Amino acid sequence: MDMFEEEKYFGLGKESIFIVKQENVPAFMDNNATLAIKEGTNLIHCKPHGHGDIHNLLYESGVV
């Protein structure tokens, strides 16, 4: 939010900006579904789901 305020909402106006949080899911390294591990750790790398979940998230948040 600080960035948007500092950049004056990139000329769009505060009422035009909607912030929604997309949940993350475990990431795979390859087509064999090998889990991606964060380098130097035992932690699984996660990323946004990316399979259309954003559309449901926008609907549930009331943006659309």
Helices and strands as residue ranges (DSSP letters): H 2-6, G 8-11, G 14-16, E 24-26, E 46-48, H 53-61
